[in-house]
Amino acid sequence: MLPVIAGIVLLSFMALGLTSSWIGIGWIFVGRSMWGALRPVVSDIINELAPANDRATTLSVQSFLGRLLFMGMILTAGRLTESISLQASILAVGAIGGVGVALSLVYLYRNWPQRPA
């Protein structure tokens, strides 16, 4: 379930970079809806696997690292928008995010014996 939701989020972001005007609003809706579905899945996985005394810290660190990643992606998108175009920067950030998620999932499935269904 986790790879499917993450894939839909990234595909909607990249599709947003390939479309324009009103179609883009639909892609924003799809991406944000799937992002809303992804957050509880990740939190549930952390709740199941983290020891009880470290659970709050683990969730806080996960949230903090997510915000740092978002900041880096926004700065990258801003720089690319200034030098290329808005659509190209959205597509590039989606591609960079796709590579990051793919590498994370490969690492997760190689090193995590109890994968979620």
C-alpha positions as CSV (number, residue, x, y, z in Angstrom):
1,M,0.0,0.0,0.0
2,L,2.8,2.4,0.9
3,P,4.6,2.2,-2.5
4,V,1.3,2.6,-4.4
5,I,0.3,5.8,-2.5
6,A,3.8,7.3,-2.7
7,G,3.9,6.5,-6.4
8,I,0.5,8.2,-7.0
9,V,1.8,11.3,-5.1
10,L,4.9,11.5,-7.3
11,L,3.1,10.8,-10.6
12,S,0.5,13.5,-9.8
13,F,3.3,16.0,-9.1
14,M,5.2,15.1,-12.3
15,A,1.9,15.2,-14.3
16,L,1.3,18.7,-12.9
17,G,4.6,19.7,-14.5
18,L,3.5,18.3,-17.9
19,T,0.1,20.0,-17.9
20,S,-1.2,23.5,-17.6
21,S,-4.2,25.6,-16.6
22,W,-7.3,23.8,-15.3
23,I,-6.1,20.2,-15.7
24,G,-3.3,21.1,-13.2
25,I,-5.9,21.8,-10.5
26,G,-7.1,18.2,-10.8
27,W,-3.6,16.9,-10.4
28,I,-3.1,19.1,-7.4
29,F,-6.3,17.6,-5.9
30,V,-5.1,14.0,-6.6
31,G,-1.6,14.6,-5.2
32,R,-2.8,16.3,-2.0
33,S,-5.4,13.7,-1.4
34,M,-2.9,10.9,-1.7
35,W,-0.4,12.9,0.5
36,G,-3.2,13.0,3.1
37,A,-3.6,9.2,2.8
38,L,0.2,8.7,3.1
39,R,0.8,10.5,6.4
40,P,-1.4,8.2,8.5
41,V,0.1,5.1,6.9
42,V,3.6,6.2,7.7
43,S,2.6,7.2,11.3
44,D,0.9,3.8,11.8
45,I,4.0,2.0,10.6
46,I,6.2,4.1,13.0
47,N,3.7,3.4,15.9
48,E,3.9,-0.3,15.2
49,L,7.6,-0.6,15.0
50,A,9.0,2.0,17.4
51,P,9.5,1.1,21.0
52,A,6.9,2.7,23.3
53,N,9.4,4.9,25.1
54,D,10.9,6.2,21.8
55,R,7.7,6.5,19.8
56,A,7.0,10.3,20.3
57,T,10.7,11.1,19.6
58,T,10.6,9.0,16.4
59,L,7.4,10.7,15.2
60,S,8.9,14.1,15.9
61,V,12.1,13.3,14.1
62,Q,10.2,11.9,11.1
63,S,8.1,15.1,11.0
64,F,11.2,17.3,11.3
65,L,13.1,15.5,8.6
66,G,10.0,15.7,6.3
67,R,10.0,19.5,6.8
68,L,13.7,19.8,6.1
69,L,13.3,17.8,2.9
70,F,10.3,19.9,1.9
71,M,12.4,23.1,2.5
72,G,15.2,21.7,0.3
73,M,12.8,20.8,-2.5
74,I,11.1,24.2,-2.4
75,L,14.5,26.0,-2.6
76,T,15.5,23.8,-5.5
77,A,12.2,24.5,-7.2
78,G,12.6,28.2,-6.7
79,R,16.1,28.2,-8.2
80,L,15.0,26.1,-11.2
81,T,11.9,28.4,-11.7
82,E,14.1,31.4,-11.9
83,S,16.5,29.8,-14.4
84,I,14.2,27.6,-16.5
85,S,10.4,27.7,-16.1
86,L,7.8,26.8,-13.6
87,Q,6.6,23.7,-15.4
88,A,10.2,22.4,-15.8
89,S,11.0,23.0,-12.2
90,I,7.9,21.1,-11.0
91,L,8.8,18.2,-13.3
92,A,12.4,18.2,-12.1
93,V,11.4,18.3,-8.4
94,G,8.9,15.5,-9.0
95,A,11.7,13.5,-10.7
96,I,14.1,14.1,-7.9
97,G,11.4,13.1,-5.4
98,G,10.7,10.0,-7.4
99,V,14.3,8.9,-7.2
100,G,14.4,9.6,-3.5
101,V,11.3,7.6,-2.8
102,A,12.5,4.8,-5.0
103,L,15.8,4.6,-3.2
104,S,14.0,4.7,0.2
105,L,11.6,1.9,-0.8
106,V,14.5,-0.2,-2.1
107,Y,16.3,0.3,1.2
108,L,13.2,-0.3,3.2
109,Y,12.4,-3.6,1.5
110,R,15.9,-4.9,1.7
111,N,16.4,-4.1,5.4
112,W,12.9,-4.4,6.9
113,P,11.8,-7.9,7.7
114,Q,8.2,-7.0,8.7
115,R,6.9,-5.1,5.7
116,P,3.4,-3.6,5.8
117,A,0.7,-5.1,3.7
